[in-house]
Every structure is written in structure tokens, then in C-alpha cells.
Amino acid sequence: RDRDNSKLREISFPMLQSVDGFIRFYLNRELVSVNLKSLQSVSIYLSFDRNPKLSNLAIPALISVKEFMTLQHNAIHEILAESLIRVGGSLDISSNPRFVKFNLNNLVELGNLLVKNNS
């Protein structure tokens, strides 16, 4: 069950390298920062949705997401994912009013791409 974590401001898993399943950050009204700096792979999906203050997202080592990756309704303005090579399904970057930059220089495989209603 999804819960409104109204006081959660920062999440850090600096040593986490892989997830055999999914990661979802949803409806965290005060969440500002997520640090997943060592994360390299996610076997199902990676989702950041409806975190209106989320502006700092660190996923620099992320190489692969097997299914889909969503970044929707956040305050993210720049995403540094310079190691990302593969998103097996869809990459959805939507309704992030401050979004201006996403580094995808190493991306070589992508199922679908949706970028809409950003700044």
C-alpha cells in the first residue's frame, strides 16, 4: 500500500548496486533528495512519481533498467545518468516543471521514449 510520507526529506542508499525487482518513490510531499549513487541495475522498473519537491536525483552509475523508467510530476531540473546504456521498455519524462537537462550520451538501447509537459 502506498503511504504519504509527509516528513521524509532525503533518502540515501549509497552502497546499493542492484535491485532484483523495482524501485518506486511515490507521493512523498517533502522528499527533496534521493541518492542511489552506486546503483547499476534494476530488474523490473525504476519510478519517481508525484514527489513535488524532488529536485536532487543521483543515479550516476545506473547502467540498465529492464522494463521501464518513469520520472513524472517531480521538481527535477537535471538528471545525471551518464552511465545509462539500456532501458528495455519505456522511458517517460513527463510533467516536471523545472526539467531542463538529461544526459543520455551513452544510451544505446531503448524501447520507447515519452517526453512531455516539462518546462
Summary of the structure (lengths in Angstrom):
residues: 119
radius of gyration: 13.1
end to end distance: 31.2
largest distance: 38.2
contacts: 371
relative contact order: 0.17
helix: 0%
strand: 47%
